[in-house]
Amino acid sequence: MSVEDQGLIAERAWPPEGELGPVVISEEQIAQRVAELGRQLTADYAGKAPLLIGVLKGAFMFMADICRAIDRPVEVDFMAVASYGTATKTSGVVRIVKDLDADLADRHVLVIEDIVDSGLTLSYLNRYLLSRRPASLEVCALLLKRGQQRAKLDVAYVGFEIEPDFVVGYGLDVAERYRNLPDLRIYNEPAP
Ligand code: 5GP
């Protein structure tokens, strides 16, 4: 992208009018729930040193907050996955873009996910991670979309259950934008 193009983008109205809907979960609600989950995870992983695996990119902000809310000797690692589909719907076909650095054998693994919608991404990841023989494998998802799961899933820790709207902010994007919003907001897809 040329310097001129970047200048043009910077001059456009931000955020683009009409794209962002109401706040679904506020910054304060997120902070409060992260603290609660942190206390629960601290208790549940007593005597253990869990390995947190963040699923990039959407979970980067949740990972940064939740790992600081767990009062245990945690380690962190990241995976990046790309799922094919439209801008707002996954097909469930997942490609690993960045694999783990850590060895999972005998580790207590906690997957940190941004959002579970159909559950197809998570179900693929679970199978992949289990094949690496961890001592335990649990999932902590910030958001779970009510009634959308097409795969049978066991998500032990859920931040919030939300209605099946497309949301952005707090790490979640649409075409790489809006990850830096502090709240979670509804994204209004522009009419075609
Ligand atoms: P699933 O495989 O569960 O249908 O979709 C999971 C992935 O799709 C999430 O990790 C996320 O990247 C993306 N996704 C699903 N719903 C939303 C949403 O409402 N907003 C955003 N930004 N991404 C979503």
Residues whose N, C-alpha, C, O or C-beta is under 5 A from the ligand:
A	BS01	5GP	G58 T90 I115 V116 D117 S118 G119 L120 T121 L122 D165 F166 V167 V168 L172 D173 V174
